[in-house]
Amino acid sequence: MARIYVVGTADTKGEELAYLAEVIRGAGGAAVLVDVGTRKPTIAVDIGARDVAYHHPQGADAALGTDDRGTAVAAMTEAFAAFTGQLDDVAAIIGLGGGGGTAIVTAGMRTLPYGIPKIMVSTLASGDTAPYIDISDIIMMPAVTDIAGLNRLSRTILHNAGQAIAAMAANPAPRAEGKPAIGLTMFGVTTPCVTAIAKQLRGDYDCMIFHATGTGGRTMEALADSGILGGVVDITTTEVCDFLFGGVLPATADRLGAIARTGIPYVGSVGALDMVNFWALQTVPEAFTGRNLYKHNPNVTLMRTTAKECREIGEWIGAKLNECNGPVRFLIPEKGVSALDIEGGAFFDPEADAALFAALEATVKQTGDRRIVRLPLHINDPKFAKATTAAFLEIATQ
């Protein structure tokens, strides 16, 4: 029987864990209490801390044989991630904790497949949760009060969390069947293009569109690595700009790595390579004083990439494409790479675009399977979307 794992540090949060498990069992869920604490638990548990700590590469004592709390928490974090990675009976998982507990539990949650319900009740849920969620589908739920004993408010929060996870486990999403899935990348400034492509491909493919905000590209590539995606239409490669020049929505050095590893059909383009993203105007680094800046909204400022930067971007992407031995088509829209890069637009700069295009062509080692294609169109021209769709269908059916 699939089980709901209820996880926390039973040495400091035992009363709350027991209450949460009771709520879940009362709702019909098969709750399994897991202790990830580093000291003696205050309640009976189903899976003890030593059973979890055993999964650390250096054995249980790495987490339980030290008096240094930081070392113990770090080791238990690694051990719990290894523990959850070998489970095959998880209907859902719910955790509760403060700083240490949140770090430990979410590390294990991130190893589980997308779609398995994951709720983390945390005192950190109203702050910067990126280190805990990363590119997973964890739901962070504010604990409101500290998790330091039950009270009328904490009982309500934990009751709601327990009822939610029990309902999710009892009513799983239907298994995906039918059309193969493909990933597409989009930004606001490439939306007309990507929307048109998805519309043209939806008859044959389950189209998953990812917002190119750093986490979007990483998530898409993680799904490609896992075998969920059968192809990628990577129109919006803008995350590379932020990675190279210090923007706030960066890719990692592994951008396009999943395409190289899997060899799945890939159609890419230069969408939004005319911009680096920063937060509000006052957050733009002083080093960029005097640059062409565009206030996208009160919280986001865009910086136009220069010809020199575009050359570097083209060389970086080109080198990555050379590592891809599956079918690759990389399309260049000669009349502009975003909604802002159009005649009369804030980022219209033919010289910078030309540097980008030339660097790509000079760097990519073209073969029968790996090709650069120039088109005398703007990226948001409907004809460009049609050409992109045709290119993908050509390589996807070879």
Residue pairs with C-beta under 8 A, 6 or more apart in sequence:
1 30
1 89
2 30
2 89
2 90
2 91
2 169
3 30
3 31
3 32
3 89
3 90
3 91
4 24
4 29
4 30
4 31
4 32
4 91
4 92
4 93
4 94
4 165
4 166
4 169
5 32
5 34
5 84
5 87
5 90
5 92
5 93
5 94
6 17
6 20
6 21
6 24
6 31
6 32
6 33
6 34
6 94
6 95
7 34
7 36
7 80
7 93
7 94
7 95
7 105
7 108
8 16
8 17
8 34
8 35
8 36
8 37
8 95
8 96
8 97
8 101
8 105
9 35
9 36
9 37
9 38
9 97
9 100
9 101
9 104
10 17
10 33
10 35
10 37
10 41
10 42
10 43
10 45
10 49
11 35
11 37
11 38
11 39
11 40
11 41
11 42
12 37
12 39
12 42
12 101
13 37
13 96
13 97
13 101
13 147
14 41
14 42
14 43
15 42
15 43
15 149
15 150
16 96
16 147
16 149
16 150
16 154
16 158
17 33
17 43
17 45
17 96
18 33
18 43
19 150
19 155
19 158
20 31
20 94
20 96
20 121
20 158
20 161
20 162
21 31
21 33
21 162
23 158
23 159
23 162
23 163
23 166
24 31
24 94
24 162
24 165
24 166
25 31
27 162
27 163
27 166
27 167
27 170
28 166
28 170
29 91
29 92
29 162
29 165
29 166
29 169
29 170
30 91
32 46
32 47
33 43
33 44
33 45
33 46
33 47
34 45
34 46
34 47
34 52
35 41
35 45
35 47
35 48
35 49
35 52
36 49
36 52
36 76
36 80
36 101
36 104
36 105
37 49
38 49
38 63
38 64
38 69
38 72
38 73
38 76
41 48
41 49
49 63
49 64
49 76
50 60
50 64
51 83
52 76
52 79
52 80
52 83
53 59
53 60
53 61
53 62
53 63
53 64
53 75
53 76
53 79
54 60
54 79
55 79
55 80
55 82
55 83
55 86
56 62
56 63
56 75
56 76
56 78
56 79
56 82
57 78
57 82
58 75
60 79
62 75
62 78
62 79
63 72
63 75
63 76
63 79
64 72
66 72
66 75
69 100
73 100
73 103
73 104
76 104
77 103
77 104
77 107
78 107
80 104
80 105
80 107
80 108
81 107
81 108
81 110
81 111
83 108
84 90
84 93
84 108
84 109
84 111
84 112
85 108
85 111
87 112
90 112
90 116
91 116
91 117
91 169
91 172
92 116
92 117
92 118
92 119
92 165
92 166
92 168
92 169
93 108
93 109
93 112
93 116
93 117
93 118
93 119
93 165
94 118
94 119
94 120
94 121
94 161
94 162
94 165
95 101
95 102
95 105
95 106
95 109
95 119
95 120
95 121
95 122
96 105
96 120
96 121
96 122
96 143
96 147
96 158
96 161
97 104
97 105
97 120
97 121
97 122
97 123
97 147
98 122
98 123
98 124
98 146
98 147
99 123
99 124
101 122
101 147
102 120
102 122
102 123
102 124
102 132
103 131
103 132
105 120
106 120
106 132
106 133
106 136
106 138
109 118
109 120
109 136
109 138
110 134
110 136
110 138
112 118
112 136
113 226
114 136
114 137
114 223
115 137
115 172
115 173
117 139
117 165
117 168
117 169
118 136
118 137
118 138
118 139
119 138
119 139
119 141
119 161
119 164
119 165
120 132
120 138
120 139
120 140
120 141
121 141
121 142
121 143
121 147
121 157
121 158
121 161
122 132
122 140
122 141
122 142
122 143
123 142
123 143
123 146
123 147
124 132
124 140
125 140
125 141
125 142
125 143
126 142
129 140
132 138
132 140
133 140
134 215
135 215
135 218
135 219
135 222
141 157
141 161
142 157
143 154
143 157
144 153
144 154
144 157
145 151
145 153
145 154
145 157
147 154
150 158
176 206
178 206
179 204
179 205
179 206
180 205
180 206
180 230
180 231
181 205
181 206
181 207
181 208
181 223
181 228
181 229
181 230
182 201
182 205
182 206
182 207
182 208
182 229
182 230
182 231
182 232
182 233
182 392
183 208
183 209
183 210
183 220
183 223
183 224
183 229
183 231
183 232
183 233
183 234
184 194
184 197
184 198
184 207
184 208
184 209
184 210
184 232
184 233
184 234
184 235
185 194
185 209
185 210
185 211
185 212
185 216
185 217
185 220
185 233
185 234
185 235
185 236
185 237
185 271
186 194
186 195
186 209
186 210
186 211
186 212
186 235
186 236
186 271
187 211
187 212
187 236
187 238
187 271
187 272
187 338
188 296
188 339
189 271
189 272
189 275
189 338
189 339
189 340
190 235
190 236
190 271
190 272
190 338
190 339
190 379
190 380
191 339
192 339
192 380
192 382
192 385
193 235
193 271
193 379
193 380
193 381
193 384
193 385
193 388
194 209
194 233
194 235
194 236
194 271
194 385
196 382
196 385
196 386
197 233
197 235
197 385
197 388
197 389
197 392
198 207
198 209
200 385
200 386
200 389
201 207
201 233
201 389
201 392
201 393
205 230
205 231
208 220
208 223
208 229
210 216
210 217
210 219
210 220
212 236
212 237
212 238
212 239
212 249
212 271
212 272
213 239
213 249
214 239
214 242
214 249
214 250
214 251
216 239
217 239
217 251
217 255
218 251
218 252
220 229
220 232
220 234
220 258
221 254
221 255
221 256
221 257
221 258
221 259
222 258
223 229
224 232
224 258
224 259
224 262
224 264
225 258
225 261
225 262
227 262
229 264
230 264
230 265
230 396
231 264
231 265
231 266
231 267
231 392
231 396
232 259
232 264
232 265
232 266
232 267
232 268
233 267
233 268
233 388
233 392
234 256
234 259
234 266
234 267
234 268
234 269
235 268
235 269
235 271
235 379
235 388
236 269
236 271
236 272
237 255
237 268
237 269
237 270
237 271
237 272
237 273
237 317
238 249
238 271
238 272
238 273
238 275
238 277
239 249
239 250
239 251
239 255
240 251
240 255
240 273
240 313
240 316
240 317
241 247
241 272
241 273
241 275
241 276
241 277
241 305
241 309
241 313
242 248
242 249
242 250
242 251
242 276
242 277
243 250
243 251
243 252
243 253
243 255
244 309
244 312
244 313
244 316
245 276
245 305
245 309
246 276
246 285
247 276
247 277
247 278
247 303
248 277
248 278
248 279
249 277
255 320
256 317
256 320
256 321
256 323
256 324
257 320
257 323
259 266
259 324
259 326
259 328
260 320
260 323
260 324
260 325
262 326
263 324
263 325
263 326
264 326
265 326
265 327
265 392
265 395
265 396
265 398
266 324
266 326
266 327
266 328
266 329
266 395
267 328
267 329
267 330
267 331
267 388
267 391
267 392
267 395
268 317
268 321
268 328
268 329
268 330
268 331
269 330
269 331
269 332
269 333
269 337
269 379
269 388
270 332
270 333
270 337
270 356
270 357
270 360
270 379
271 337
271 338
271 379
272 337
272 338
273 305
273 310
273 313
273 337
273 356
274 304
274 305
274 310
274 337
274 338
274 340
274 341
274 347
274 349
274 352
274 353
275 294
275 302
275 303
275 304
275 305
275 338
275 340
275 347
276 302
276 303
276 305
277 300
277 301
277 302
277 303
278 284
278 285
278 300
278 301
278 302
278 303
279 299
279 300
279 301
280 298
280 299
280 300
280 301
281 293
281 295
281 301
283 301
284 291
284 293
284 301
284 303
288 303
291 303
291 304
292 303
292 304
292 346
292 347
293 301
293 302
293 303
293 304
294 301
294 302
294 303
294 304
294 340
294 346
294 347
295 301
296 302
302 340
302 347
304 346
304 347
304 349
304 352
305 313
305 352
306 352
307 349
307 351
307 352
307 354
307 355
308 355
309 352
310 352
310 353
310 355
310 356
310 359
311 355
311 356
311 358
311 359
312 359
313 356
313 359
314 355
314 356
314 357
314 358
314 359
314 360
314 362
314 363
315 359
315 362
315 363
317 360
317 363
318 359
318 360
318 362
318 363
318 364
319 363
321 328
321 330
321 363
321 364
321 370
322 363
322 364
322 365
322 370
324 370
325 369
325 370
326 369
327 369
327 370
327 395
327 396
327 398
328 369
328 370
328 371
328 395
329 371
329 373
329 391
329 392
329 394
329 395
330 360
330 364
330 371
330 372
330 373
331 373
331 375
331 384
331 387
331 388
331 391
332 357
332 360
332 372
332 373
332 374
332 375
333 375
333 377
333 378
333 379
333 381
333 384
334 353
334 357
334 374
334 375
334 376
334 377
335 342
335 376
335 377
335 378
335 381
336 342
336 343
336 345
336 348
336 353
336 378
336 379
336 380
337 353
337 356
337 379
338 347
338 379
339 345
339 380
340 346
340 347
340 348
341 347
341 348
341 349
341 353
342 348
342 378
357 374
360 372
361 372
364 370
364 372
366 372
373 387
373 391
375 383
375 384
375 387
377 383
377 384
377 387
378 384
